[in-house]
Amino acid sequence: LQALQSATINSAKLLKADDQLGQIKSGFLADIIAVKGNPLENIAVLEDVQFVMKDGKVFK
């Protein structure tokens, strides 16, 4: 959990941009990855990224 928070909400707070970054939430900016499974339960699922969404466009 700490590793994921460091890459998301904690980084946004450090940049003083946590009012628009760091969470998947309505009105926030987000580039995301999709994985099969819950990385909070098994961090290894991050090794098999299903797709990346950047600026609203999906990339495989």
C-alpha positions as CSV (number, residue, x, y, z in Angstrom):
1,L,0.0,0.0,0.0
2,Q,2.8,2.4,0.9
3,A,4.5,2.0,-2.5
4,L,1.2,2.7,-4.4
5,Q,0.6,5.8,-2.2
6,S,4.1,7.0,-2.9
7,A,3.4,6.9,-6.6
8,T,0.0,8.6,-6.3
9,I,-1.5,10.7,-3.5
10,N,1.8,11.3,-1.7
11,S,3.5,12.5,-4.9
12,A,0.6,14.8,-5.6
13,K,0.8,16.3,-2.1
14,L,4.5,16.9,-2.5
15,L,3.8,18.8,-5.8
16,K,1.0,20.7,-4.0
17,A,-1.3,19.3,-6.7
18,D,-3.4,17.0,-4.6
19,D,-6.5,19.0,-5.5
20,Q,-6.3,17.7,-9.0
21,L,-3.9,14.7,-9.0
22,G,-3.3,11.5,-7.0
23,Q,-6.7,10.0,-6.9
24,I,-9.2,8.4,-9.4
25,K,-12.0,10.8,-8.6
26,S,-14.5,13.0,-10.6
27,G,-12.8,16.2,-11.8
28,F,-9.2,14.9,-11.2
29,L,-6.6,14.4,-13.9
30,A,-5.5,10.8,-14.2
31,D,-3.3,8.5,-16.3
32,I,-4.0,5.0,-15.3
33,I,-3.1,1.4,-15.8
34,A,-5.4,-1.7,-15.7
35,V,-4.3,-5.0,-14.2
36,K,-6.0,-8.3,-13.5
37,G,-6.2,-8.4,-9.8
38,N,-5.8,-6.2,-6.8
39,P,-2.2,-4.8,-6.3
40,L,-3.0,-4.2,-2.7
41,E,-3.4,-8.0,-2.2
42,N,-0.7,-9.1,-4.7
43,I,1.8,-6.5,-6.0
44,A,3.0,-9.0,-8.7
45,V,-0.2,-8.2,-10.7
46,L,1.6,-4.9,-11.7
47,E,4.0,-7.0,-13.8
48,D,1.2,-7.8,-16.3
49,V,-0.4,-4.5,-17.4
50,Q,-3.5,-5.0,-19.5
51,F,-3.6,-1.4,-20.8
52,V,-2.5,2.2,-20.2
53,M,-4.9,5.1,-20.4
54,K,-3.2,8.5,-21.1
55,D,-5.1,11.7,-21.8
56,G,-8.3,9.6,-22.3
57,K,-6.7,7.3,-24.9
58,V,-6.2,3.6,-24.3
59,F,-2.9,2.0,-25.3
60,K,-2.0,-1.6,-25.2
